[in-house]
């Protein structure tokens, strides 16, 4: 597996140092929620990214790795999204066919998390939420809004059949770590400003 860049490792050290300053008595939420359509990307982009982030001692959330039989899907996933710092949306050609993917994306956007879109084998213009009669109108509006927000967020493009996997994993990891560090610094600044009041 591709080694993370030294910049990513140095940034992770800052995040880990900050995390160690937090009381260890409470359960810490995940750092990164990986939103993806499992059948399309679990065994490649999402799975490899999860492993890469975990190797840096970060706490990614990938449903197949973080959930066990008996867990309530929406309860567990929604809590992970609300607790994460950064969301990664791995878009694939059939992503928009999944109610779960769209629900997760909408919640990530509604909770105003930093989002890093990864367009894997699909262009942003090709992504559309289609009403097939199985979704309520309010869900369709919510999903379409979230998808448009994500499509107009700077992300990464990757062609899995011709792309350079090690380069992609390094670039994606660097982008995630950079955004995590920004969120950590914003939270730290907010805590310091609050303590001055």
Number of C-alpha atoms within 10 A of each C-alpha: 9 12 14 20 12 10 12 21 17 12 17 21 16 14 21 14 11 14 13 10 8 10 9 9 6 7 7 13 17 20 23 26 28 25 27 27 23 19 10 17 19 19 10 13 20 22 17 17 22 22 16 21 24 13 12 18 14 20 18 25 24 23 18 10 11 14 14 10 6 6 11 11 13 12 9 13 22 16 12 21 26 17 17 24 24 25 27 24 27 25 27 22 17 13 24 20 16 13 17 17 19 25 19 23 26 22 18 26 21 13 12 13 19 20 23 21 22 25 20 21 15 17 16 20 8 9 20 16 18 12 13 9 8 8 12 11 11 9 15 20 15 18 25 19 17 20 22 15 14 22 18 10 12 11 18 15 19 17 14 14 9 8 12 11 18 13 13 19 20 18 16 24 21 21 16 23 25 16 18 23 21 15 17 18 15 12 13 13 12 11 11 11 10 9 8 6 5
